[in-house]
Amino acid sequence: MPTTKKRINISISKELDNALIKLAKRDQMPQATKAEHLLRFALEIEEDNILNTIAEGRDSSSTKFVSHKVAWR
């Protein structure tokens, strides 16, 4: 039966496999689904870190702030 999801093969350590088994069982879902959820969460964290780095680069104590009224005129 064809699937709409792309399949990938990865090699994981026994410790990660055991953790994935326990988490999937706890959440009552297949291991592949749990792995996808964890990967999606990790990618969101990575994106947040990148955006935070960009924001920190723009943050400056000498920045001139504009009031809300002036900005939306």
Steps between C-alpha positions, in 0.01 A plus 500: 500500500654834397555767759505878475783524753865474404682213668856529625735243650708603799728309733452568870672372810340238722445766768306721258303201378402407856399859575295520181325172582409622850381841382290353221345248737429772758329717240327201337629565150727324251874555537521665158232752594673578829832539319336743256352703787837518676679597178243771428545634857880499461475694173277760667759542776775536239296764318440687827875500572578643157233771530624582851854544367370740233297694759796527738709639215240771442458582870704801600500738795535795260183411310252784454148390583192640327174539688198295399306810391782622278560158347135454398434846356 
